[in-house]
Amino acid sequence: MIKNIFILVGGKGSRLKEITKKTPKPLIKINSRPFLDYILINLAKLETKKIYLLCCYKYKLFFKKYHNRKIHKSKIICIKEDKPLGTSGSLYNAKKFILNDTLVCNGDTYFDFNFNKIKYLKLKKSLMHMICIKNKNYKSNKKLNNLIIRNNIIKYSTNSKVMNAGVYIISKKIIKVLKSKYFSLEDELIPKLILQKKVSGNKISSFSIDIGTKKNLKEFKKIKKNS
């Protein structure tokens, strides 16, 4: 059962630098509310006790808006990085809050997905469970886009339309392989774990979009305006 949630919100959003110079990506307004609100509203349905925002770039804005606030039954806690640590380093910085079956996701990606479907998912031998999605439905700029799932284990494939969706359930044991320095989940840690057969996974068909480019940001604004 998912016990707590980490949302990675520390990045600068360099591809949107004209916009993110003053406003971090997750706080960009979509129909008069921050993009992050849409993520929080969906994740709060899991009714975990706490949701942690792992902050770095312009962290004071996150603390001001969200720290110690409640959404449904979940209390939001902001955790600050003194310097950029990357997505894996961010988890290391918050390692004392990692419990078994902790959900981790990116603060720039929206999912039209009922997370209660994975609420009771349990890790067995793997250190991480990865949610995957088909390329054609995922408006993304992320790597790990050449994956297959065999007997619930993630593997690489040269001919696949399955990719990482940026949502993970992690075991507390993953702390042993995290690093305190700048370190990336997607570029460094996860590829190693996949080769070691320590990443399980499943595929969903829900629509997802990350707002890391002007094109995707514009598309999401259009979707919410018409919804």
JONOR-V333123 format. One record per residue. N is the residue number from 0. RES is the residue in one small letter. SS is DSSP state (~ for helix, > for strand, _ for the rest). NEAR is the number of other C-alpha atoms within 8 Angstrom. Layout:
BEGIN
n->N res->RES ss->SS near->NEAR
n->N res->RES ss->SS near->NEAR
END
This chain:
BEGIN
n->0 res->m ss->_ near->7
n->1 res->i ss->_ near->14
n->2 res->k ss->_ near->11
n->3 res->n ss->> near->14
n->4 res->i ss->> near->12
n->5 res->f ss->> near->12
n->6 res->i ss->> near->12
n->7 res->l ss->> near->14
n->8 res->v ss->_ near->13
n->9 res->g ss->_ near->10
n->10 res->g ss->_ near->11
n->11 res->k ss->_ near->9
n->12 res->g ss->_ near->10
n->13 res->s ss->~ near->6
n->14 res->r ss->~ near->7
n->15 res->l ss->~ near->11
n->16 res->k ss->~ near->9
n->17 res->e ss->~ near->5
n->18 res->i ss->~ near->7
n->19 res->t ss->~ near->13
n->20 res->k ss->_ near->7
n->21 res->k ss->_ near->5
n->22 res->t ss->_ near->9
n->23 res->p ss->_ near->13
n->24 res->k ss->~ near->16
n->25 res->p ss->~ near->10
n->26 res->l ss->~ near->9
n->27 res->i ss->_ near->11
n->28 res->k ss->> near->8
n->29 res->i ss->> near->9
n->30 res->n ss->_ near->7
n->31 res->s ss->_ near->5
n->32 res->r ss->> near->8
n->33 res->p ss->> near->11
n->34 res->f ss->~ near->13
n->35 res->l ss->~ near->10
n->36 res->d ss->~ near->8
n->37 res->y ss->~ near->9
n->38 res->i ss->~ near->12
n->39 res->l ss->~ near->9
n->40 res->i ss->~ near->9
n->41 res->n ss->~ near->9
n->42 res->l ss->~ near->9
n->43 res->a ss->~ near->12
n->44 res->k ss->~ near->9
n->45 res->l ss->~ near->9
n->46 res->e ss->_ near->9
n->47 res->t ss->_ near->12
n->48 res->k ss->_ near->9
n->49 res->k ss->> near->10
n->50 res->i ss->> near->13
n->51 res->y ss->> near->12
n->52 res->l ss->> near->12
n->53 res->l ss->> near->16
n->54 res->c ss->> near->14
n->55 res->c ss->_ near->13
n->56 res->y ss->_ near->9
n->57 res->k ss->_ near->9
n->58 res->y ss->~ near->10
n->59 res->k ss->~ near->6
n->60 res->l ss->~ near->7
n->61 res->f ss->~ near->11
n->62 res->f ss->~ near->9
n->63 res->k ss->~ near->7
n->64 res->k ss->~ near->6
n->65 res->y ss->~ near->10
n->66 res->h ss->_ near->10
n->67 res->n ss->_ near->8
n->68 res->r ss->_ near->8
n->69 res->k ss->> near->8
n->70 res->i ss->> near->10
n->71 res->h ss->_ near->7
n->72 res->k ss->_ near->9
n->73 res->s ss->> near->12
n->74 res->k ss->> near->11
n->75 res->i ss->> near->14
n->76 res->i ss->> near->12
n->77 res->c ss->> near->13
n->78 res->i ss->> near->9
n->79 res->k ss->> near->8
n->80 res->e ss->_ near->11
n->81 res->d ss->_ near->5
n->82 res->k ss->_ near->5
n->83 res->p ss->_ near->10
n->84 res->l ss->_ near->12
n->85 res->g ss->~ near->11
n->86 res->t ss->~ near->10
n->87 res->s ss->~ near->14
n->88 res->g ss->~ near->15
n->89 res->s ss->~ near->12
n->90 res->l ss->~ near->10
n->91 res->y ss->~ near->11
n->92 res->n ss->~ near->8
n->93 res->a ss->_ near->10
n->94 res->k ss->~ near->8
n->95 res->k ss->~ near->4
n->96 res->f ss->~ near->5
n->97 res->i ss->_ near->9
n->98 res->l ss->_ near->9
n->99 res->n ss->_ near->10
n->100 res->d ss->_ near->15
n->101 res->t ss->> near->15
n->102 res->l ss->> near->13
n->103 res->v ss->> near->12
n->104 res->c ss->> near->11
n->105 res->n ss->> near->10
n->106 res->g ss->_ near->11
n->107 res->d ss->_ near->12
n->108 res->t ss->> near->12
n->109 res->y ss->> near->9
n->110 res->f ss->> near->9
n->111 res->d ss->_ near->7
n->112 res->f ss->_ near->6
n->113 res->n ss->_ near->6
n->114 res->f ss->~ near->10
n->115 res->n ss->~ near->8
n->116 res->k ss->~ near->6
n->117 res->i ss->~ near->6
n->118 res->k ss->_ near->9
n->119 res->y ss->_ near->8
n->120 res->l ss->_ near->8
n->121 res->k ss->_ near->6
n->122 res->l ss->_ near->12
n->123 res->k ss->_ near->4
n->124 res->k ss->_ near->5
n->125 res->s ss->_ near->11
n->126 res->l ss->_ near->12
n->127 res->m ss->> near->13
n->128 res->h ss->> near->13
n->129 res->m ss->> near->15
n->130 res->i ss->> near->13
n->131 res->c ss->> near->13
n->132 res->i ss->> near->14
n->133 res->k ss->> near->12
n->134 res->n ss->~ near->10
n->135 res->k ss->~ near->6
n->136 res->n ss->~ near->10
n->137 res->y ss->> near->11
n->138 res->k ss->> near->10
n->139 res->s ss->_ near->7
n->140 res->n ss->_ near->6
n->141 res->k ss->_ near->6
n->142 res->k ss->_ near->8
n->143 res->l ss->_ near->8
n->144 res->n ss->_ near->11
n->145 res->n ss->_ near->12
n->146 res->l ss->> near->14
n->147 res->i ss->> near->10
n->148 res->i ss->> near->11
n->149 res->r ss->> near->7
n->150 res->n ss->_ near->4
n->151 res->n ss->_ near->8
n->152 res->i ss->> near->11
n->153 res->i ss->> near->14
n->154 res->k ss->> near->11
n->155 res->y ss->> near->8
n->156 res->s ss->_ near->8
n->157 res->t ss->_ near->5
n->158 res->n ss->_ near->5
n->159 res->s ss->_ near->9
n->160 res->k ss->_ near->10
n->161 res->v ss->> near->13
n->162 res->m ss->> near->13
n->163 res->n ss->> near->14
n->164 res->a ss->> near->9
n->165 res->g ss->> near->10
n->166 res->v ss->> near->11
n->167 res->y ss->> near->11
n->168 res->i ss->> near->13
n->169 res->i ss->> near->14
n->170 res->s ss->_ near->13
n->171 res->k ss->~ near->11
n->172 res->k ss->~ near->7
n->173 res->i ss->~ near->10
n->174 res->i ss->~ near->8
n->175 res->k ss->~ near->5
n->176 res->v ss->~ near->5
n->177 res->l ss->_ near->11
n->178 res->k ss->_ near->9
n->179 res->s ss->_ near->9
n->180 res->k ss->_ near->6
n->181 res->y ss->_ near->10
n->182 res->f ss->_ near->13
n->183 res->s ss->_ near->11
n->184 res->l ss->~ near->10
n->185 res->e ss->~ near->9
n->186 res->d ss->~ near->8
n->187 res->e ss->~ near->9
n->188 res->l ss->~ near->12
n->189 res->i ss->~ near->10
n->190 res->p ss->~ near->9
n->191 res->k ss->~ near->8
n->192 res->l ss->~ near->10
n->193 res->i ss->~ near->12
n->194 res->l ss->~ near->8
n->195 res->q ss->_ near->6
n->196 res->k ss->_ near->11
n->197 res->k ss->_ near->12
n->198 res->v ss->> near->14
n->199 res->s ss->> near->13
n->200 res->g ss->> near->12
n->201 res->n ss->> near->10
n->202 res->k ss->> near->9
n->203 res->i ss->> near->8
n->204 res->s ss->_ near->7
n->205 res->s ss->_ near->9
n->206 res->f ss->_ near->9
n->207 res->s ss->> near->11
n->208 res->i ss->> near->12
n->209 res->d ss->> near->13
n->210 res->i ss->_ near->12
n->211 res->g ss->_ near->13
n->212 res->t ss->_ near->9
n->213 res->k ss->~ near->9
n->214 res->k ss->~ near->7
n->215 res->n ss->~ near->12
n->216 res->l ss->~ near->11
n->217 res->k ss->~ near->8
n->218 res->e ss->~ near->8
n->219 res->f ss->~ near->10
n->220 res->k ss->~ near->10
n->221 res->k ss->~ near->8
n->222 res->i ss->~ near->8
n->223 res->k ss->~ near->9
n->224 res->k ss->~ near->7
n->225 res->n ss->~ near->5
n->226 res->s ss->_ near->4
END
